[in-house]
């Protein structure tokens, strides 16, 4: 996991889902979580090559709501920071 985070700092092409701004779209590249959290995210449709869009942040800034396969899913920054994405150009 540390190696992937190191690559993120060197290669600005990839970000974590937590770094995506509201209204921005991205493609899921990799999940850096294990166990039940990984299983839950996969079951909710957060699979590699899935397009996601940040919809809104809560008033306190955490969690953030994302559009994933037509469903709204709220993720805490702690979990979103373990999801590697490739941002898409703004429309």
C-alpha positions as CSV (number, residue, x, y, z in Angstrom):
1,X,0.0,0.0,0.0
2,X,2.8,2.4,0.8
3,X,4.3,1.8,-2.6
4,X,1.1,2.9,-4.3
5,X,0.9,6.0,-2.2
6,X,4.5,6.8,-3.2
7,X,3.6,6.4,-6.8
8,X,0.6,8.8,-6.3
9,X,2.9,11.5,-5.2
10,X,5.2,11.0,-8.2
11,X,2.5,10.6,-10.8
12,X,-0.2,13.3,-10.7
13,X,-2.4,11.3,-13.2
14,X,-3.9,9.4,-10.3
15,X,-5.5,10.7,-7.1
16,X,-7.5,9.3,-4.2
17,X,-11.2,9.5,-4.3
18,X,-11.1,11.9,-1.3
19,X,-9.1,14.4,-3.5
20,X,-11.8,14.6,-6.1
21,X,-13.7,18.0,-6.1
22,X,-17.5,18.2,-6.0
23,X,-18.8,17.9,-9.6
24,X,-15.6,16.1,-10.8
25,X,-15.7,12.6,-12.4
26,X,-13.1,9.9,-12.1
27,X,-12.6,6.2,-13.0
28,X,-11.8,3.8,-10.2
29,X,-8.3,2.2,-10.7
30,X,-7.7,0.3,-7.4
31,X,-9.1,-0.3,-3.9
32,X,-6.4,-0.2,-1.2
33,X,-8.7,-1.6,1.5
34,X,-8.9,-5.1,2.8
35,X,-11.5,-7.3,4.5
36,X,-15.1,-6.4,5.2
37,X,-14.7,-2.8,4.0
38,X,-13.3,-4.0,0.6
39,X,-16.2,-6.5,0.3
40,X,-18.8,-3.8,1.2
41,X,-17.4,-1.4,-1.4
42,X,-17.3,-4.1,-4.1
43,X,-20.8,-5.1,-3.3
44,X,-22.0,-1.5,-3.6
45,X,-20.5,-1.4,-7.2
46,X,-17.2,0.4,-6.5
47,X,-15.3,-1.8,-8.9
48,X,-12.2,-1.0,-11.0
49,X,-13.1,0.9,-14.3
50,X,-16.3,2.2,-12.7
51,X,-17.0,5.9,-13.2
52,X,-17.8,7.9,-10.1
53,X,-18.8,11.6,-9.6
54,X,-18.5,13.6,-6.4
55,X,-22.0,15.0,-5.7
56,X,-21.8,17.0,-2.5
57,X,-19.9,17.3,0.8
58,X,-21.7,17.4,4.1
59,X,-21.7,20.7,5.9
60,X,-18.8,19.6,8.1
61,X,-16.9,18.3,5.1
62,X,-17.1,14.6,5.8
63,X,-18.6,12.4,4.5
64,X,-18.9,13.1,0.8
65,X,-21.7,11.8,-1.4
66,X,-20.7,10.1,-4.7
67,X,-22.7,8.9,-7.7
68,X,-21.7,5.3,-8.4
69,X,-23.6,3.5,-11.1
70,X,-26.7,5.6,-10.6
71,X,-26.8,5.3,-6.8
72,X,-25.7,7.8,-4.2
73,X,-23.2,6.5,-1.8
74,X,-21.7,8.5,1.2
75,X,-18.1,7.7,2.0
76,X,-15.9,9.0,4.9
77,X,-12.6,10.6,3.9
78,X,-10.9,7.8,5.7
79,X,-12.4,5.2,3.3
80,X,-12.3,7.4,0.1
81,X,-8.6,8.1,0.7
82,X,-8.0,4.3,0.1
83,X,-9.6,4.3,-3.4
84,X,-7.3,5.2,-6.2
85,X,-8.9,7.0,-9.2
86,X,-8.0,8.6,-12.5
87,X,-9.7,12.0,-12.8
88,X,-11.6,12.6,-16.0
89,X,-11.6,16.0,-17.8
90,X,-14.4,18.4,-16.9
91,X,-17.2,18.5,-19.3
